[in-house]
Amino acid sequence: MERIVQGAPAELWQALVRDGSARGGCRLDEASESYLVFVLLRHQRDGHLLARTQALEWLHAQGQTGSLRADALRDVGDRCLLIAGLYPALAERRRVALDYFVELGRGAYREVAEASRNAYADLFAQLAARYRELVQALRALRDAAVVRP
């Protein structure tokens, strides 16, 4: 991995995501790559990421309606993606299979797609279908950069 030391945060994350997807052997299309960069930017300062219980967050989202529900489900999908890709040891500590986070996150994205319209629905349907590839790219990014919780 090239040493990346300067640039705007979006540029830095994009370079890392591209490197991770190349190392992980998965080709992310532009929409998936851009969304993954967006997730990393949104959650880079989330000090509570590992403390949340995603199943409870998902359950809470089920009680919401409209865009509040879609946003809450998107957040569950995003957090599960980050946990599965960057912090897989959390699953072991919680005594669940890593696939738990993958399936919960993918399901959350599917629900966002079903509850949304047009391009937003298409994007989340695509993200749900390629969820494992997104995790794989993050995993390779983690392995190359040695990210620690």
ZAROMAR-775533 format. One record per atom (N, C-alpha, C): residue number from 0; residue in three letters; atom name; x, y, z. Coordinates in pm, whole numbers. Atoms other than C-alpha are relative to their C-alpha. Layout:
<atoms>
ATOM:k:r:a:c1:c2:c3
ATOM:NUM:ALA:CA:X:Y:Z
...
</atoms>
This chain:
<atoms>
ATOM:k:r:a:c1:c2:c3
ATOM:0:MET:N:84:-117:0
ATOM:0:MET:CA:0:0:0
ATOM:0:MET:C:88:124:0
ATOM:1:GLU:N:-72:-126:3
ATOM:1:GLU:CA:128:343:-90
ATOM:1:GLU:C:-27:75:130
ATOM:2:ARG:N:19:-82:-119
ATOM:2:ARG:CA:179:576:202
ATOM:2:ARG:C:-71:128:-43
ATOM:3:ILE:N:81:-116:35
ATOM:3:ILE:CA:-92:840:177
ATOM:3:ILE:C:3:93:121
ATOM:4:VAL:N:-17:-86:-116
ATOM:4:VAL:CA:-18:1139:398
ATOM:4:VAL:C:-69:136:-12
ATOM:5:GLN:N:66:-129:11
ATOM:5:GLN:CA:-201:1440:259
ATOM:5:GLN:C:-113:-6:-100
ATOM:6:GLY:N:114:-8:89
ATOM:6:GLY:CA:-518:1538:82
ATOM:6:GLY:C:-127:21:80
ATOM:7:ALA:N:130:-15:-65
ATOM:7:ALA:CA:-882:1603:159
ATOM:7:ALA:C:-45:-136:50
ATOM:8:PRO:N:45:129:-54
ATOM:8:PRO:CA:-1049:1334:371
ATOM:8:PRO:C:-66:-90:-104
ATOM:9:ALA:N:67:83:102
ATOM:9:ALA:CA:-1265:1218:79
ATOM:9:ALA:C:102:-61:-95
ATOM:10:GLU:N:-106:52:89
ATOM:10:GLU:CA:-956:1180:-142
ATOM:10:GLU:C:78:-112:67
ATOM:11:LEU:N:-75:102:-74
ATOM:11:LEU:CA:-773:985:126
ATOM:11:LEU:C:-80:-129:12
ATOM:12:TRP:N:83:120:-11
ATOM:12:TRP:CA:-1064:748:188
ATOM:12:TRP:C:-18:-67:-136
ATOM:13:GLN:N:17:59:133
ATOM:13:GLN:CA:-1115:703:-185
ATOM:13:GLN:C:124:-79:-41
ATOM:14:ALA:N:-124:72:32
ATOM:14:ALA:CA:-750:606:-232
ATOM:14:ALA:C:8:-130:80
ATOM:15:LEU:N:-3:121:-83
ATOM:15:LEU:CA:-775:360:58
ATOM:15:LEU:C:-102:-103:-46
ATOM:16:VAL:N:104:93:48
ATOM:16:VAL:CA:-1100:210:-73
ATOM:16:VAL:C:44:-64:-131
ATOM:17:ARG:N:-49:57:127
ATOM:17:ARG:CA:-951:167:-420
ATOM:17:ARG:C:110:-102:25
ATOM:18:ASP:N:-106:93:-33
ATOM:18:ASP:CA:-644:4:-272
ATOM:18:ASP:C:-58:-127:64
ATOM:19:GLY:N:63:115:-65
ATOM:19:GLY:CA:-859:-220:-52
ATOM:19:GLY:C:-74:-88:-96
ATOM:20:SER:N:75:82:95
ATOM:20:SER:CA:-1079:-331:-337
ATOM:20:SER:C:97:-74:-94
ATOM:21:ALA:N:-100:67:84
ATOM:21:ALA:CA:-773:-407:-553
ATOM:21:ALA:C:66:-115:76
ATOM:22:ARG:N:-63:104:-82
ATOM:22:ARG:CA:-607:-601:-270
ATOM:22:ARG:C:-97:-114:30
ATOM:23:GLY:N:101:101:-31
ATOM:23:GLY:CA:-932:-781:-192
ATOM:23:GLY:C:-50:-76:-122
ATOM:24:GLY:N:40:68:122
ATOM:24:GLY:CA:-978:-883:-554
ATOM:24:GLY:C:-144:25:-40
ATOM:25:CYS:N:139:-31:38
ATOM:25:CYS:CA:-1316:-716:-588
ATOM:25:CYS:C:0:136:-70
ATOM:26:ARG:N:10:-125:74
ATOM:26:ARG:CA:-1393:-450:-844
ATOM:26:ARG:C:-130:69:39
ATOM:27:LEU:N:119:-76:-37
ATOM:27:LEU:CA:-1628:-194:-700
ATOM:27:LEU:C:-33:97:-112
ATOM:28:ASP:N:39:-100:99
ATOM:28:ASP:CA:-1828:11:-947
ATOM:28:ASP:C:3:138:67
ATOM:29:GLU:N:-11:-137:-51
ATOM:29:GLU:CA:-1830:388:-909
ATOM:29:GLU:C:-100:30:112
ATOM:30:ALA:N:102:-28:-102
ATOM:30:ALA:CA:-2155:399:-711
ATOM:30:ALA:C:35:-68:132
ATOM:31:SER:N:-36:73:-122
ATOM:31:SER:CA:-2041:133:-462
ATOM:31:SER:C:122:61:66
ATOM:32:GLU:N:-122:-63:-54
ATOM:32:GLU:CA:-1698:290:-423
ATOM:32:GLU:C:-33:133:66
ATOM:33:SER:N:36:-131:-54
ATOM:33:SER:CA:-1846:636:-371
ATOM:33:SER:C:-80:-13:129
ATOM:34:TYR:N:79:17:-121
ATOM:34:TYR:CA:-2097:510:-119
ATOM:34:TYR:C:89:-46:116
ATOM:35:LEU:N:-90:48:-105
ATOM:35:LEU:CA:-1826:327:75
ATOM:35:LEU:C:85:114:55
ATOM:36:VAL:N:-73:-118:-45
ATOM:36:VAL:CA:-1621:647:89
ATOM:36:VAL:C:-90:87:87
ATOM:37:PHE:N:97:-77:-77
ATOM:37:PHE:CA:-1932:830:211
ATOM:37:PHE:C:-20:-60:139
ATOM:38:VAL:N:19:68:-129
ATOM:38:VAL:CA:-1983:571:488
ATOM:38:VAL:C:121:24:90
ATOM:39:LEU:N:-121:-21:-79
ATOM:39:LEU:CA:-1623:602:602
ATOM:39:LEU:C:10:144:49
ATOM:40:LEU:N:-1:-140:-41
ATOM:40:LEU:CA:-1645:981:606
ATOM:40:LEU:C:-103:27:110
ATOM:41:ARG:N:107:-23:-98
ATOM:41:ARG:CA:-1975:977:797
ATOM:41:ARG:C:31:-58:136
ATOM:42:HIS:N:-18:71:-126
ATOM:42:HIS:CA:-1858:736:1062
ATOM:42:HIS:C:143:6:54
ATOM:43:GLN:N:-139:0:-42
ATOM:43:GLN:CA:-1489:821:1097
ATOM:43:GLN:C:19:50:143
ATOM:44:ARG:N:-11:-49:-137
ATOM:44:ARG:CA:-1551:996:1428
ATOM:44:ARG:C:-109:-56:91
ATOM:45:ASP:N:107:63:-78
ATOM:45:ASP:CA:-1824:766:1558
ATOM:45:ASP:C:62:-79:116
ATOM:46:GLY:N:-59:62:-118
ATOM:46:GLY:CA:-1693:689:1905
ATOM:46:GLY:C:-85:-108:62
ATOM:47:HIS:N:92:99:-56
ATOM:47:HIS:CA:-1995:469:1979
ATOM:47:HIS:C:-25:-118:-93
ATOM:48:LEU:N:23:104:100
ATOM:48:LEU:CA:-1974:244:1673
ATOM:48:LEU:C:2:-139:61
ATOM:49:LEU:N:-16:135:-53
ATOM:49:LEU:CA:-1854:-62:1862
ATOM:49:LEU:C:-84:-24:123
ATOM:50:ALA:N:79:15:-121
ATOM:50:ALA:CA:-2070:3:2167
ATOM:50:ALA:C:-148:-29:-29
ATOM:51:ARG:N:141:19:34
ATOM:51:ARG:CA:-2404:-11:1985
ATOM:51:ARG:C:-31:-147:-24
ATOM:52:THR:N:50:135:32
ATOM:52:THR:CA:-2608:-329:1959
ATOM:52:THR:C:-86:15:-124
ATOM:53:GLN:N:65:-23:128
ATOM:53:GLN:CA:-2707:-340:1595
ATOM:53:GLN:C:-138:-62:-11
ATOM:54:ALA:N:134:61:4
ATOM:54:ALA:CA:-3001:-576:1644
ATOM:54:ALA:C:-102:90:67
ATOM:55:LEU:N:92:-94:-67
ATOM:55:LEU:CA:-3156:-327:1887
ATOM:55:LEU:C:-22:124:-86
ATOM:56:GLU:N:14:-113:92
ATOM:56:GLU:CA:-3087:-45:1641
ATOM:56:GLU:C:-95:-35:-114
ATOM:57:TRP:N:89:47:106
ATOM:57:TRP:CA:-3258:-250:1369
ATOM:57:TRP:C:-144:-6:51
ATOM:58:LEU:N:133:9:-60
ATOM:58:LEU:CA:-3553:-317:1600
ATOM:58:LEU:C:-61:139:18
ATOM:59:HIS:N:47:-138:-15
ATOM:59:HIS:CA:-3581:53:1678
ATOM:59:HIS:C:-42:57:-136
ATOM:60:ALA:N:33:-49:134
ATOM:60:ALA:CA:-3580:130:1304
ATOM:60:ALA:C:-134:-53:-47
ATOM:61:GLN:N:128:59:40
ATOM:61:GLN:CA:-3876:-104:1256
ATOM:61:GLN:C:-119:78:54
ATOM:62:GLY:N:108:-80:-58
ATOM:62:GLY:CA:-4083:124:1478
ATOM:62:GLY:C:-14:138:-63
ATOM:63:GLN:N:4:-129:68
ATOM:63:GLN:CA:-4011:426:1258
ATOM:63:GLN:C:-80:-11:-129
ATOM:64:THR:N:70:-1:128
ATOM:64:THR:CA:-4193:530:943
ATOM:64:THR:C:70:94:-96
ATOM:65:GLY:N:-49:-89:104
ATOM:65:GLY:CA:-4102:694:616
ATOM:65:GLY:C:150:14:-5
ATOM:66:SER:N:-143:-25:15
ATOM:66:SER:CA:-3764:857:578
ATOM:66:SER:C:77:-26:129
ATOM:67:LEU:N:-66:32:-127
ATOM:67:LEU:CA:-3685:815:950
ATOM:67:LEU:C:37:-147:5
ATOM:68:ARG:N:-26:145:2
ATOM:68:ARG:CA:-3713:439:907
ATOM:68:ARG:C:112:-33:-99
ATOM:69:ALA:N:-103:26:101
ATOM:69:ALA:CA:-3506:437:588
ATOM:69:ALA:C:137:46:49
ATOM:70:ASP:N:-127:-51:-52
ATOM:70:ASP:CA:-3235:651:752
ATOM:70:ASP:C:55:-89:111
ATOM:71:ALA:N:-45:86:-110
ATOM:71:ALA:CA:-3224:432:1062
ATOM:71:ALA:C:49:-135:-52
ATOM:72:LEU:N:-44:126:60
ATOM:72:LEU:CA:-3200:116:851
ATOM:72:LEU:C:132:17:-75
ATOM:73:ARG:N:-126:-30:69
ATOM:73:ARG:CA:-2929:274:638
ATOM:73:ARG:C:115:4:99
ATOM:74:ASP:N:-103:-8:-103
ATOM:74:ASP:CA:-2735:350:955
ATOM:74:ASP:C:39:-138:52
ATOM:75:VAL:N:-29:137:-44
ATOM:75:VAL:CA:-2765:-12:1070
ATOM:75:VAL:C:85:-71:-106
ATOM:76:GLY:N:-76:62:108
ATOM:76:GLY:CA:-2644:-133:730
ATOM:76:GLY:C:141:53:-7
ATOM:77:ASP:N:-132:-62:5
ATOM:77:ASP:CA:-2356:113:734
ATOM:77:ASP:C:88:-49:115
ATOM:78:ARG:N:-79:40:-118
ATOM:78:ARG:CA:-2244:23:1086
ATOM:78:ARG:C:38:-148:-7
ATOM:79:CYS:N:-32:143:15
ATOM:79:CYS:CA:-2267:-350:1021
ATOM:79:CYS:C:110:-20:-104
ATOM:80:LEU:N:-103:5:103
ATOM:80:LEU:CA:-2057:-297:708
ATOM:80:LEU:C:137:33:59
ATOM:81:LEU:N:-126:-40:-61
ATOM:81:LEU:CA:-1788:-117:905
ATOM:81:LEU:C:50:-103:101
ATOM:82:ILE:N:-40:100:-99
ATOM:82:ILE:CA:-1789:-373:1184
ATOM:82:ILE:C:51:-126:-69
ATOM:83:ALA:N:-40:123:69
ATOM:83:ALA:CA:-1772:-671:948
ATOM:83:ALA:C:131:18:-74
ATOM:84:GLY:N:-121:-23:78
ATOM:84:GLY:CA:-1498:-513:738
ATOM:84:GLY:C:120:45:80
ATOM:85:LEU:N:-114:-58:-72
ATOM:85:LEU:CA:-1286:-320:987
ATOM:85:LEU:C:22:-56:141
ATOM:86:TYR:N:-10:45:-139
ATOM:86:TYR:CA:-1359:-472:1329
ATOM:86:TYR:C:-59:-140:18
ATOM:87:PRO:N:59:134:-8
ATOM:87:PRO:CA:-1431:-843:1279
ATOM:87:PRO:C:16:-66:136
ATOM:88:ALA:N:-19:59:-133
ATOM:88:ALA:CA:-1299:-926:1627
ATOM:88:ALA:C:-117:30:92
ATOM:89:LEU:N:117:-32:-81
ATOM:89:LEU:CA:-1611:-760:1769
ATOM:89:LEU:C:-99:-116:0
ATOM:90:ALA:N:92:115:8
ATOM:90:ALA:CA:-1820:-1054:1647
ATOM:90:ALA:C:46:-110:95
ATOM:91:GLU:N:-54:104:-88
ATOM:91:GLU:CA:-1591:-1295:1829
ATOM:91:GLU:C:-23:37:146
ATOM:92:ARG:N:21:-44:-139
ATOM:92:ARG:CA:-1609:-1089:2150
ATOM:92:ARG:C:-146:-10:41
ATOM:93:ARG:N:143:9:-31
ATOM:93:ARG:CA:-1987:-1086:2126
ATOM:93:ARG:C:-56:-140:-20
ATOM:94:ARG:N:35:142:17
ATOM:94:ARG:CA:-1990:-1459:2051
ATOM:94:ARG:C:-108:-22:-106
ATOM:95:VAL:N:86:20:116
ATOM:95:VAL:CA:-2166:-1430:1718
ATOM:95:VAL:C:90:-19:-122
ATOM:96:ALA:N:-75:17:125
ATOM:96:ALA:CA:-2055:-1529:1371
ATOM:96:ALA:C:12:135:-70
ATOM:97:LEU:N:-17:-122:77
ATOM:97:LEU:CA:-1918:-1251:1153
ATOM:97:LEU:C:-114:17:-100
ATOM:98:ASP:N:112:-3:95
ATOM:98:ASP:CA:-2194:-1343:909
ATOM:98:ASP:C:-125:65:59
ATOM:99:TYR:N:111:-68:-67
ATOM:99:TYR:CA:-2441:-1209:1167
ATOM:99:TYR:C:-4:147:-44
ATOM:100:PHE:N:-5:-141:39
ATOM:100:PHE:CA:-2325:-853:1090
ATOM:100:PHE:C:-22:16:-150
ATOM:101:VAL:N:18:-6:145
ATOM:101:VAL:CA:-2312:-922:716
ATOM:101:VAL:C:-148:-13:-36
ATOM:102:GLU:N:141:22:34
ATOM:102:GLU:CA:-2667:-1057:701
ATOM:102:GLU:C:-91:109:55
ATOM:103:LEU:N:80:-108:-57
ATOM:103:LEU:CA:-2810:-792:934
ATOM:103:LEU:C:16:127:-83
ATOM:104:GLY:N:-25:-120:81
ATOM:104:GLY:CA:-2647:-514:732
ATOM:104:GLY:C:-58:-10:-139
ATOM:105:ARG:N:55:19:135
ATOM:105:ARG:CA:-2742:-659:396
ATOM:105:ARG:C:-153:8:4
ATOM:106:GLY:N:146:-6:-14
ATOM:106:GLY:CA:-3099:-705:515
ATOM:106:GLY:C:-49:142:22
ATOM:107:ALA:N:38:-140:-23
ATOM:107:ALA:CA:-3112:-345:636
ATOM:107:ALA:C:4:78:-131
ATOM:108:TYR:N:-7:-67:130
ATOM:108:TYR:CA:-2997:-222:295
ATOM:108:TYR:C:-114:-44:-91
ATOM:109:ARG:N:114:47:82
ATOM:109:ARG:CA:-3259:-442:125
ATOM:109:ARG:C:-128:71:40
ATOM:110:GLU:N:120:-67:-48
ATOM:110:GLU:CA:-3527:-287:343
ATOM:110:GLU:C:-2:147:-41
ATOM:111:VAL:N:-8:-139:48
ATOM:111:VAL:CA:-3405:63:253
ATOM:111:VAL:C:-41:3:-147
ATOM:112:ALA:N:34:6:143
ATOM:112:ALA:CA:-3431:-34:-115
ATOM:112:ALA:C:-150:-19:-20
ATOM:113:GLU:N:144:27:13
ATOM:113:GLU:CA:-3785:-167:-69
ATOM:113:GLU:C:-85:119:42
ATOM:114:ALA:N:78:-112:-52
ATOM:114:ALA:CA:-3898:144:118
ATOM:114:ALA:C:25:130:-75
ATOM:115:SER:N:-40:-124:68
ATOM:115:SER:CA:-3739:396:-118
ATOM:115:SER:C:-48:1:-144
ATOM:116:ARG:N:40:-17:140
ATOM:116:ARG:CA:-3797:523:-468
ATOM:116:ARG:C:120:24:-88
ATOM:117:ASN:N:-91:-37:108
ATOM:117:ASN:CA:-3606:555:-790
ATOM:117:ASN:C:146:-37:24
ATOM:118:ALA:N:-145:25:-4
ATOM:118:ALA:CA:-3227:591:-782
ATOM:118:ALA:C:45:-44:139
ATOM:119:TYR:N:-36:38:-137
ATOM:119:TYR:CA:-3207:562:-402
ATOM:119:TYR:C:-30:-148:22
ATOM:120:ALA:N:36:142:-11
ATOM:120:ALA:CA:-3388:228:-415
ATOM:120:ALA:C:97:-85:-81
ATOM:121:ASP:N:-93:74:85
ATOM:121:ASP:CA:-3165:112:-701
ATOM:121:ASP:C:137:-10:66
ATOM:122:LEU:N:-131:1:-65
ATOM:122:LEU:CA:-2849:212:-512
ATOM:122:LEU:C:2:-100:115
ATOM:123:PHE:N:-3:88:-116
ATOM:123:PHE:CA:-2945:25:-197
ATOM:123:PHE:C:-26:-146:-37
ATOM:124:ALA:N:14:137:50
ATOM:124:ALA:CA:-3058:-281:-390
ATOM:124:ALA:C:136:-51:-48
ATOM:125:GLN:N:-134:35:48
ATOM:125:GLN:CA:-2716:-282:-557
ATOM:125:GLN:C:95:-22:118
ATOM:126:LEU:N:-88:14:-117
ATOM:126:LEU:CA:-2537:-229:-224
ATOM:126:LEU:C:-31:-128:77
ATOM:127:ALA:N:38:124:-67
ATOM:127:ALA:CA:-2733:-515:-68
ATOM:127:ALA:C:55:-121:-75
ATOM:128:ALA:N:-46:111:82
ATOM:128:ALA:CA:-2642:-744:-357
ATOM:128:ALA:C:152:-15:5
ATOM:129:ARG:N:-148:2:1
ATOM:129:ARG:CA:-2272:-651:-335
ATOM:129:ARG:C:59:18:140
ATOM:130:TYR:N:-41:-25:-138
ATOM:130:TYR:CA:-2252:-630:45
ATOM:130:TYR:C:129:-74:37
ATOM:131:ARG:N:-121:78:-32
ATOM:131:ARG:CA:-1993:-908:77
ATOM:131:ARG:C:124:57:-68
ATOM:132:GLU:N:-114:-62:69
ATOM:132:GLU:CA:-1771:-736:-179
ATOM:132:GLU:C:44:127:72
ATOM:133:LEU:N:-34:-120:-77
ATOM:133:LEU:CA:-1790:-413:20
ATOM:133:LEU:C:75:-38:127
ATOM:134:VAL:N:-69:50:-120
ATOM:134:VAL:CA:-1692:-605:334
ATOM:134:VAL:C:140:-46:-37
ATOM:135:GLN:N:-130:51:45
ATOM:135:GLN:CA:-1410:-771:141
ATOM:135:GLN:C:98:115:-26
ATOM:136:ALA:N:-85:-116:26
ATOM:136:ALA:CA:-1275:-433:28
ATOM:136:ALA:C:46:63:131
ATOM:137:LEU:N:-37:-56:-130
ATOM:137:LEU:CA:-1285:-301:384
ATOM:137:LEU:C:97:-91:74
ATOM:138:ARG:N:-88:96:-67
ATOM:138:ARG:CA:-1123:-617:515
ATOM:138:ARG:C:142:11:-53
ATOM:139:ALA:N:-132:-15:60
ATOM:139:ALA:CA:-835:-578:269
ATOM:139:ALA:C:62:133:38
ATOM:140:LEU:N:-48:-130:-44
ATOM:140:LEU:CA:-805:-209:358
ATOM:140:LEU:C:52:-12:143
ATOM:141:ARG:N:-38:19:-140
ATOM:141:ARG:CA:-791:-308:726
ATOM:141:ARG:C:129:-79:11
ATOM:142:ASP:N:-119:86:-6
ATOM:142:ASP:CA:-535:-580:670
ATOM:142:ASP:C:124:75:-46
ATOM:143:ALA:N:-114:-74:51
ATOM:143:ALA:CA:-312:-344:473
ATOM:143:ALA:C:40:116:93
ATOM:144:ALA:N:-27:-119:-83
ATOM:144:ALA:CA:-345:-48:711
ATOM:144:ALA:C:11:-34:148
ATOM:145:VAL:N:1:44:-139
ATOM:145:VAL:CA:-372:-246:1036
ATOM:145:VAL:C:-81:96:86
ATOM:146:VAL:N:93:-84:-76
ATOM:146:VAL:CA:-675:-53:1165
ATOM:146:VAL:C:-33:-72:130
ATOM:147:ARG:N:32:60:-130
ATOM:147:ARG:CA:-739:-114:1534
ATOM:147:ARG:C:-113:79:66
ATOM:148:PRO:N:110:-69:-69
ATOM:148:PRO:CA:-1053:-38:1739
ATOM:148:PRO:C:49:84:116
</atoms>
